[in-house]
Amino acid sequence: MEDFEQRWKDTEALLTQRFDKLPDMEGMLFLIGVNELGKMPRKKFSKEQKQDLMHIAVCTLLCQLGYYEPAGRDEEGWPHFHELQHVTMSGPQQEQMLKECIVRYFE
């Protein structure tokens, strides 16, 4: 557990250095989603697009654990995923799982 805590702190430090402030969990998911999309829009993302980007991030992260697999991209270049198994965790347990995946993503 100590190893994870240090790796999480290192990830937070990396993101703080890169963005001059530490993003919260939603901010981290948004950043991962934008990275996975691979392009910036000409205008700001809509609220729905921001939610879609966070969904892309969660699916990308959970691919590491075998919950999802990439299913290609649509005509606009947005990634899609197939669910392989349903995530049965919620609350703090699910947040911890996502944190572990975020650490691996940025390493």
N, C-alpha and C positions, 0 to 999 in steps of 0.2 A: 504494500500500500504506500509506503514511503516513496518508493521509486515512482509510482504514478503521481503522487503529489508534487514531486520535483519536476517531473516531465510536464505536468499541467502548468506549473509556475513558469517553466521555460517557454511554453507555448504562449502564455499570457504576455511574457516579456517580449517575445518576438512580435506579437500583434501590436503591443503598445508602441514598440520601436517603429514599426512599419506605418502605423496610423496615428501616432501622437496621442492616442488615448486607447484605453482597453475597451473593446466592444463587449457588450453583454452577449448572452447565448444567442439571442435572435440576430444580433449583429454578426456574430461569427458564422451562423448558418447563412445569412444573406451573402457574406463575402465568399463563402465556399460555393454557393449557388451561382454567383456572378462568374467566379473562376471556372466552374464547370460549363457554364453557358459559353464562355470563351469570347464574348463580344460585349461591348457596351452599346446601349441604345443611343440613338441620336437625340432623344429626349429622355426625361426621367421615366423610371419604371412606374407603372400604375400600381395601386394597392394590390390588385389581383396578381400582377406580375411579380411583385415582391413576395407574396405568399407562395407563388409557384417556384420562385427561386429558393425559398427556404425548404420547400418540398423536395426539390432537386438535390439540395444539400443533404437532407435527411436520408433520402434514398441512396445517394452516393456513399455516405458514411456507413449505412447499414449493408451495403454491398460487401464491405470488409468482413461482415459476420455471416454472410450467406442469406440474409433476409430478402435481398433484391438482387436483380441482375440487370445490366443495361439492355435496353430493347431498341436502341437506335435513336435517331433524331427525326423530328417532324420537318415539314417543308420550310419552317422558319428557323430551323437549327436548334430547337429546344430539345434537350435530352428527355427520353422516356424510359421507364423501368418496368420490369415484370416482378411482381411480388412472388417470392419463392416460399416464404413462410410468414405467418402473421406474427407481429410483435405483440407479445402478451404482457409485457411489462408496462408500467405507467409510473408517473410521479418521479420520486427521487431515484428509483432504480433505473428508469429509462434515461433520466438526465445523466446519471453516472455512465451509462453505456455510451451515450452520445459524446460525453467528454472524453472517454477513452478513445473513441473513434476520431474525434477532432485532433487529439494529440498525435495519433498515428498519421492522420492526413497531413499535418504540417511538418512532421518529421521527414 
